[in-house]
């Protein structure tokens, strides 16, 4: 940007600052006439206001961010909100197409579309999408473009994920921030293929490009995040769209999605599955400290019942002398920084989501873990722990008895007090038997190479690549 551009942008920032003060002073969020003044009938910022509200790169000016985000529903992209208006606006944001212009070159490019790739988000689906996209681009000799919707892309994140998983990548990479409102147009050519990471990014692309140019990476049963809600219907309907492929993370998730009363019909014709890989260095199998460390993790979208169940079980374990407060301390990972207390005087350490390297260093120091979700298949944390030799208790996986278990270091139990207490007893016994933990890690069925994990998927995607 030239000097005059900088000067003009400073003027706009100054004006937006005073608009923000006016809004704050007059409580404009609750005044319908002020909303109508600044927003059109589609509840999007009017064009004259948009330039004041957003910088050239699409980011919101700080003075208006705290007011705009709730008005647009952008703080709850997963669909959680307290009022109808944010929920409706969230749905509008999910369906809002990318701003694009046609590109006439024959450039072959893979585009990852996700919410953000900040360091604290580089787990589970986000990391998996970056790994798949990099391996895919390398295989078909394509360019790679990372498109984020809610935060500016951290351009170091791709290298961090690939290096941590032993993947070399030298193809050209472009990073773009394309927020739901206020972003600049991006070029889309005839050979652009898009890898989406959620039902809402898939919906966004269905309004942008033909469905046969979309590959949906499904890392978890998103229907369970919105059980029997309006977003449940939207999630289920997205799976039925005529997109090119749905790549499903694990055979257990595939069974869960394609079988039963709520199964989406016709999925098997377009589904590709893979077993996720875990490349972490194993833990030390020598006793490290006086107190053993128990990691408690409940999926952020999981119900409060799961959280309370886990806390109640730990309390019951202390009362039944299974957990001795002189021998154990509890570590709790939580995004909301809520205070966790137990009836007994246990040492509790609250940790927020961490950077990738810090997270791996952290879990290698654990002696045992508890991880419960709303699903009937393991999410990434139990596999993270088991892959490095840390025993973990998780929710019941018994409906998948025909599948080979990932690891004997994973103890799956029904979510009843009696079963969880019995599972915790077995977990505590196993955590004290370090040679057994090491032996079960060496004989597990957890994939350790992403190249091998994605080989069949990449072969199928390459065969369908536009010639």
Residue, then its C-alpha position, 0 to 999 in steps of 0.5 A: x500500500x502506498x503512502x496515500x493508501x496508508x493515510x486513507x486507511x488511518x482516516x477510516x480507522x479514526x472514523x470507525x473508532x468514533x462509530x464504535x464509541x457511539x455504538x458502545x455508548x448508545x447500546x446499539x446492539x439492542x436498538x433495532x433501528x441502528x441495526x437497520x441503519x448499518x445492515x441491509x435486508x440480508x443482515x450484512x453490513x451496508x457497502x458504505x459501512x463495510x469499508x469503515x468496518x473492515x480493513x483491506x485484508x478483510x480483518x475487522x477494525x478493533x473498534x467494531x469487532x466486539x459489536x460486529x461479531x455477535x451481530x453477524x453470529x460469527x463468534x458461534x460458527x459451530x451453531x451455538x448461540x443464546x438467541x435466534x438472531x446469532x444462530x440465523x446469522x451464523x447460518x447465513x455466514x455458513x452459506x455465504x459464498x467465497x468472493x471470487x473472480x474467474x482465472x483463465x490459466x490452467x493452473x492446477x491448485x488444491x485449496x484448503x478451506x477452514x476456519x483458522x490455522x492458528x497454533x492452538x488449533x493445529x489438532x485433529x481435523x485442521x492438522x489432518x487437512x494440512x497433511x492431506x492437502x500437502x501430500x495430495x499437492x505433492x503427488x499431483x504436482x499442484x499448487x497449494x492454497x490455504x484459505x481461512x475464514x475466521x482468522x488470518x492464516x498463521x503462515x508458519x503453521x503448515x511448516x510446523x505440522x508437516x515437520x512434526x509429522x516428518x513430511x517434506x514439502x516444497x510445492x508453492x503455497x499461497x495463504x489467503x484470509x477470506x472472511x465471511x464479510x469484507x474479504x477481497x476476491x480470490x481467483x478460481x480457475x477451471x483446475x481448482x479443487x477444494x478440500x473442506x473441513x466442516x459442514x459449514x465450509x462445505x456449504x460455503x463452497x457449494x455456493x461457490x463452485x460446482x459440487x464435483x470440485x469439492x472434497x469434504x474431509x470428515x474427521x468426526x461425526x459432526x451430527x453429534x455436535x448438534x444432536x437432533x437440532x436444526x444444525x443436525x439437519x444441515x449437517x446430515x443434508x450436507x453429506x447427501x450433496x453430490x460432492x466429489x468425495x467424502x474422505x472419512x477419518x477412520x473405519x470406525x467413523x465410516x461404520x458409524x456414518x453409513x450404518x444405522x437409522x440416521x445413516x446418510x444414504x448413498x455415501x459408500x459410492x463417494x467415500x474414501x477412508x483412512x486410518x489416522x497416523x500418530x508420529x509422536x516420540x514415545x513417552x519415557x517408561x521410567x517413573x518421572x515424579x513423586x505424583x502421577x499425572x492424570x489428564x482429564x479431557x472432555x470434547x469442547x462440544x460435548x455435553x455437560x453430562x460427560x464433564x460432570x460424569x468424569x468429575x463425579x467418577x474421580x470424586x468416587x475414586x478418591x472416596x474408594x481409595x483408588x486415587x490417593x491425593x498424595x500420589x495423583x494430580x489432575x490435569x484438565x484441558x479446557x478452552x473455557x477456563x472454567x474452574x474444576x473442583x473436586x470434593x477432595x483436596x486434589x491438586x488440579x492444574x488447568x491448561x488451555x489449548x497449546x501449540x503443537x510442540x508444547x502439547x506433545x511435550x505435555x502429554x508425554x509427561x502424563x501417566x494416564x488419561x480420561x477422554x469422553x466424547x459424544x461419539x462411539x469412536x475414539x477422537x484424537x486424544x485417546x489415540x495421541x496418548x495410546x500411541x506414545x504408551x500412555x493408557x487412556x479410558x474413553x467411551x464405549x466402542x463396543x458397537x465396533x466389535x468386528x474391528x481390530x482394536x487400536x491399542x490395548x492401552x485404550x480402555x473403553x467403557x459405557x458411560x455409567x458410574x459403575x462401568x466408569x469406576x471399574x474402568x478407572x480401576x483398570x486404568x490406574x492398575x495399568x498406569x502403574x505397570x510401565x513394562x506392560x504399557x510399553x509392550x502394548x504400545x509396541x504391539x498396537x495397531x496404530x498407524x505411524x506413517x501419514x504417507x502409508x495412511x493416505x496412500x489408497x486415498x491419494x491414489x483414488x484422488x489422483x485417478x479423478x484429478x482433471x487431466 
